[in-house]
Amino acid sequence: PTASCFDRLYENGTWLILGGWMVLFDILQVTQLYNLRSQLGRKDIIERKNMALQKIEKQVPTWNTVMVYSNKMRILNLLLVVFDITYIIVMVELLNKLPMLFIGMFHIFIDGYSYFICKSNESGTFEILRVIYIISLICSVIVLVLIIQMDLTAIRETLATMIAISYVITDMVQIFYTSAIISTLANYKKFKASL
């Protein structure tokens, strides 16, 4: 056993743990996507039935779109918890080199907050979440640009880059989901007012 042997063991062990974690969550995501597909099929059937009832009996339909998108947001937030923990561990050393990377920690607080608040059916809540995710997207892009400018030879910088890229992508997806929820709630309110 030498110092380089332990260094390789640490690096390869980290990649192995992350790879196993990704495989586990990919399996969970596939099962959740299967459940989501069946829920969306049921949602379409219910919406067609409700539209027919509305034409016949003038009843307001119940739409599940808000619930589906909010559940998608919660799943993303739950999957990002592992990235958040890894990001904190990786960024501890990188903050000494470049303290401005601290703005990347903004995402860590959003995931927990958004996970619990996504159950709401008020458009104001999702408007606030959309603004928060836009701010988080801006912070994540800044952090990504700063990390890319660093020397990416060590595992910490590479891992931080990958997590920052995933934060940028998930922030864009969360902005889309919150916008879809706000639009659905506005359409529902307009539909209800027209009766």
C-alpha positions, -999 to 999 in steps of 0.1 A, spaced: 0 0 0 13 34 -11 -1 69 -10 -10 67 -47 -28 34 -41 -49 49 -14 -55 80 -36 -67 57 -64 -89 37 -40 -105 69 -27 -111 82 -62 -124 49 -77 -144 42 -46 -161 76 -48 -170 69 -85 -182 34 -76 -205 47 -48 -218 75 -71 -224 50 -99 -243 26 -76 -263 55 -63 -272 66 -98 -282 31 -108 -304 28 -77 -321 61 -85 -324 52 -122 -343 21 -112 -366 41 -89 -371 67 -116 -381 41 -141 -407 27 -117 -419 62 -110 -422 70 -147 -442 38 -152 -466 50 -124 -467 85 -139 -476 71 -173 -505 52 -158 -516 83 -138 -515 104 -169 -536 78 -188 -562 79 -160 -560 117 -159 -569 119 -196 -598 96 -191 -611 116 -162 -606 149 -181 -626 136 -211 -654 124 -187 -654 158 -169 -656 177 -202 -686 156 -212 -702 162 -178 -696 199 -181 -713 200 -215 -743 180 -202 -747 192 -166 -726 224 -165 -704 210 -137 -668 222 -132 -643 195 -141 -615 185 -117 -581 186 -133 -551 166 -120 -525 184 -139 -514 205 -109 -510 174 -88 -490 156 -115 -466 184 -120 -462 191 -83 -454 154 -78 -428 156 -106 -412 186 -88 -412 166 -55 -395 136 -72 -368 159 -86 -362 175 -53 -359 141 -36 -334 129 -62 -313 161 -58 -308 155 -20 -279 132 -28 -264 157 -51 -268 184 -24 -249 163 2 -222 155 -23 -220 191 -34 -215 203 1 -186 178 7 -170 187 -26 -173 225 -22 -158 227 12 -123 225 -3 -131 245 -34 -145 274 -13 -110 281 -1 -98 286 -36 -128 306 -48 -152 319 -22 -177 331 -48 -187 295 -53 -207 299 -21 -237 311 -43 -240 276 -56 -251 265 -21 -284 283 -28 -298 252 -44 -294 231 -13 -319 252 6 -344 252 -23 -348 215 -26 -360 209 10 -382 240 9 -397 231 -25 -403 195 -15 -426 204 13 -443 234 -3 -452 217 -37 -484 202 -22 -501 236 -23 -527 244 -49 -523 282 -48 -508 299 -78 -490 325 -56 -469 297 -41 -458 284 -75 -451 320 -87 -427 324 -57 -412 290 -65 -407 300 -101 -389 332 -91 -367 312 -67 -358 287 -94 -350 315 -118 -326 330 -92 -312 295 -86 -307 290 -123 -287 322 -125 -266 312 -95 -260 278 -109 -249 292 -143 -225 316 -126 -210 287 -105 -207 265 -136 -188 292 -155 -165 297 -125 -158 260 -120 -152 255 -157 -125 282 -156 -107 262 -128 -82 234 -134 -105 203 -139 -78 177 -132 -89 167 -97 -120 146 -89 -135 174 -68 -136 199 -97 -150 173 -121 -177 163 -97 -186 199 -89 -189 206 -126 -212 176 -132 -234 186 -102 -235 222 -114 -246 210 -149 -273 189 -133 -285 219 -112 -288 240 -143 -308 214 -161 -331 206 -132 -337 243 -125 -349 248 -161 -372 218 -157 -385 231 -124 -392 265 -140 -411 247 -168 -431 227 -142 -440 258 -121 -450 277 -153 -473 248 -163 -489 247 -129 -495 285 -129 -510 283 -164 -532 254 -154 -545 271 -123 -551 303 -143 -570 283 -169 -590 266 -142 -599 299 -126 -609 313 -160 -630 282 -167 -647 284 -134 -655 321 -138 -671 315 -172 -698 292 -158 
